[in-house]
Amino acid sequence: MRLRIFKREETSTVSTTTGTERAAKRVHNFNAGPGALPLPVLARIKEELLDWRGSGMSVMEMSHRSPEFESINAAAEAGLRKHLAIPEDYAVIFVQGGGSMQFTMAPMNLCLPGKPVDLIHTGTWTAKALGELKKGILHNVAASTEADKFARLPRKDEIKYSADASYVHMCTNNTIEGTQWNEIPETGNVPLVADMSSDIASRPIDVKKFGMIFAGAQKNLGPSGVTVVIIRKELAERADKNLPTILQYRTFIKEKSLYNTPPTFAIYIVGLVMEWIDSVGGIAAMEKLNNAKAKLLYDTMEASGGFYQCPVENASRSKMNVVFRVAGGKEDIEKQFGVVAAEAGLVGTPGHRSVGGMRVSLYNAVTIGAVEALTCFMHEFQRTRG
């Protein structure tokens, strides 16, 4: 494919038809993060890498104060606002430090004197958030399924909120444990802060149910390096003005994410991913595809006669990160599964090192064809080793 040099007035659109001559050599990527990026987005990056639309520069070389990058920044925000239906009274900012930075930044900005942070504990990522709260922040574990090895999410009657919480922290999808909230907990007038790193843009959400949403981009929105924060503007005003400037949400809101040099290339790719989502029919179409992928994989396990078993209760199962054991959890067989799968071009199937087993991540850019290839492999693996 010849590289097309864009004129300044020309804009190509990321679509399902954009291709690359090396597509046939690519593997099926089931990594948990950074995860797969849409092939049309990668092709568009390749086209624009040396000369972004007649600018004579790569996006990586641009001044973040230039009109060119300001337009890229604005386009990424506009795409997020469109697809997530973000109301005007919410700010969209791009920050660094990953989702993990928000475990500290959120309480620094949102805690009110004498009012605890309530946390719904559902796995590794809420454990990390809890670890930061324990460093001097008043807090309350409103619910926990740790006693059940996080193989399910808390039921409504198990969640015990404080009478006067500053906010409630939750994780909508737990990548390591393979659980996902289908019904978002009700918190009344208390702001709900959601770590949505691994399922943002995978299904429609009602942003108004949340005080703040944050998400590392490296699973469904783009590459690693940028974190998206969606925050109700009035909540950002809670922060003490003596907080370090760079740790205040209001700083990034006021400066449109350009207070300091942002991760420019990552933001550019977020914008391209938003274009790609547009080309496939938006978030509703994304949800339909994700449901089909998850159903195919879970149905394959259910039909295996126990050779493949998912430890997560049905109502809590994730459509983004499917965890399972092979042959009753025999480590040698599971290790063999991961090695042979990788040899077959199915990459990223071993589970997280903290829990073992297998894990298949089905983020937006993972195609139904990739899941079909995986399930065919699973049938054959069971036939030869079951």
Steps between C-alpha positions, in 0.01 A plus 500: 500500500642842405517760771261783427624844602210700634442856389412733781138523388461125451387265774473125454268316733592196704265226383459127490646492148837659572760225459866415502707268286627316809158423646526128420812466718343642816412284800172491688572718803319412826736691729344668802674832450642656307247326283415472134454815294267507198690416183351800311633728774850352470486543123396863538786563744739352245368729227531813711815414693749711305271781391176570685262640238745723320656644815842361410527349846407188690256554785788389725698808393229764535490767762209433730426874474468488122165542324553155347523323833226710655271367226611142572437548872157649435407220259586230755284672762216551252508131406478393862216744566308371201536128562461510878227770490690712751291796627634855485528528877772233489860573403711260294872518571808305396755431774799274558590246767257228394188396684719435804572872534128555551505283813688790659377797297130428558512511881735800493245695299164361608523424873300724732614559861374231736319311225637157404556347159282191454659226292336195342776239506488261204858406420857600435432850369272600785763351735753744355258788548439383856874489562524870415203588723670325791780760486301745708163536325184434703329208325248219526486170310132506408506144361754231416493161334856414598369207709369352174834558324331781307319243287184709519392860551323622814122482511300815568417393856869446577603858428505712815571864424610758754239758598711789371760373254710740291457264206475130414782328309437200276657312209248417225700211355761294680757385247679246719199338665277510189199677651296792368213705638189473283301723732679804640450540879271781608667752730232766529645849535849371574729527194600167348860483377558216254820342378380411150842426352413161353142542376456866407344542154410129487131568574271799550520665842307776671776743594261693726504206745865576573677788664822398330619232258863427429658259256849414386477503122697182433210255481209653307596859419854497364857436609656526843617841617178698534220475754155641428320668789134599471395708800201708600642851498365603839672201664837622378447813711512296823879489493707712735669769293825424684524158339792477255380669182566200278292275728184711479231402252404866467846573357445266206142616451606865483791427265311249281751227594789718380636625834821309431608293201238226465552155344429643156531187288280296733230768494517503119438125494205533739347733243558245223340225709195723544481535121524123464217445749295743292572298186375174651173649619578656837488364853174306447664304218808452715288351778328263258835376370642463850196302613541264204870444570443428867207267430705298253783452750284424804283261295813314391602452862153390608495240222839355594370262766711665768831499314479881496348652813434862590517556878284815489129483580287550189345834599842656566689381192693756301453551128841664480726257689401134499685287755501122506687192612605211275477133597407576858779754542794271422791741470692299243197476271421870541858597426487280192174668392665843509812388313317307226243779461778755447660271241164499323493880495268537802697727732435608858293211641685427831328637809647767726800375694318559831216257424624267225270322258407659170363840407369618165443872457227595255546874468330695224776450243497119538304370204237229497733316261768494767259344750387245242865404444548466875194281552606275213838466668331421833299219339814352347703539820232315694479227235872431519554546874163455664 
